[in-house]
Amino acid sequence: MKPNMGTADRIIRVLIAAVFAYLYFSGTVAGTPGLILAILGGVFVLTSLVSFCPLYTLIGLNTCPAKK
């Protein structure tokens, strides 16, 4: 897997995942929508850790800076 996510994109995903986790664990969003948010947050963290997003590959997006 070739990295396709830049640093800013990774930071934004982790911040969004933190918001999703807060909403789920505080009980603000409960039930099925809360579970979906928790899973989506987990996916955001996982893709940030590996710097690769499969969806970006499908749509041809690459936010990773070019290496010199």
C-alpha positions in Angstrom: 0.0 0.0 0.0 1.4 3.3 -1.1 0.5 6.2 1.3 -2.1 8.5 -0.2 -2.9 10.7 2.8 -1.1 13.9 3.8 -0.4 15.0 7.4 -3.3 17.5 7.5 -5.7 14.9 6.3 -4.6 12.5 8.9 -4.9 15.1 11.7 -8.4 16.1 10.6 -9.5 12.4 10.6 -8.1 11.8 14.1 -9.9 15.0 15.4 -13.2 13.9 13.8 -12.8 10.4 15.3 -12.3 12.0 18.7 -15.5 14.0 18.3 -17.3 10.8 17.2 -16.0 8.9 20.3 -17.0 11.7 22.6 -20.6 11.7 21.1 -20.9 8.0 21.4 -19.4 7.5 24.9 -21.1 10.5 26.4 -24.4 9.1 25.3 -25.3 12.1 23.1 -25.7 9.8 20.2 -27.0 6.3 21.1 -28.3 3.2 19.5 -27.6 2.4 15.9 -26.5 5.9 14.9 -24.0 5.9 17.8 -22.6 2.5 16.8 -22.2 3.7 13.2 -20.3 6.8 14.5 -18.1 4.6 16.7 -17.2 2.3 13.8 -16.6 5.2 11.4 -14.3 6.8 14.0 -12.4 3.6 14.3 -12.0 3.4 10.5 -10.8 7.1 10.5 -8.1 6.3 13.1 -7.0 3.1 11.4 -6.7 4.8 8.0 -4.8 7.7 9.7 -2.3 5.3 11.3 -1.5 3.5 8.0 -1.7 6.7 5.8 -3.8 4.9 3.3 -7.5 5.3 2.4 -9.0 2.7 0.0 -11.7 5.2 -0.9 -9.1 7.7 -2.1 -7.7 5.0 -4.4 -11.2 4.4 -6.0 -11.8 8.1 -6.7 -8.2 8.9 -7.6 -7.5 11.3 -4.8 -4.1 11.7 -3.2 -3.3 14.2 -0.5 0.2 12.9 0.2 2.9 15.4 -0.8 5.1 14.3 -3.7 8.5 12.9 -2.6 11.6 14.5 -4.1 
